[in-house]
Amino acid sequence: SGFYTDAGDLKVVLLDWQEQEITMTFKRVIALQAFAPERIELSTIRISKSDPLINSAREIADDPQAQCSLYQFVSAWSDQVILSVVAEGVAVERKPES
């Protein structure tokens, strides 16, 4: 697992409970906040359109009309948010089983 940036996009690579790889590609990322997110077991991914972090990101990016959502990855063990992404959208791809 890990995360990678490229031209305003962010790729987050996860392994599910069956060790199958999932790639989430976030489009037009305007904010990213991370707390040691690699190799952490996740319980949930929360999605919000009205979190204060979205407004802060819009202001800092000087794009007050950006149509963004907040995606938060939550640790299975601490129930703490370990990765937050503010982006216009996300595409999810599951790697085919070999």
Phi, psi and omega in degrees: 000159180170183176218149188218142178248151179199114174050048177085355176257159179228129176253128175244123181253125182238158169246129179278183185294346176258014180065026176268135184280134177235130177247126176250120180252111180271132183260140179049061180288128177246354176202148179213131177226125185226142176230088180045060188279351184279140177062035178251135176284133182257148174258318183209166169236119180265144178233131181222148175248001186227020180284144178303333179297329178296313179297320178297317180295318178300317181295313181294323179280358181055044180220071186296343181260005181302131179271086187244160171234159175255127178246122182240126178264125188249132178294137179290333186265323184255349184061023178261148175286123181253343177212129176236135180229128173253117185210164180285336180184178180213143173243136183245131180229129177259127180291132179299145178292145180270000000 
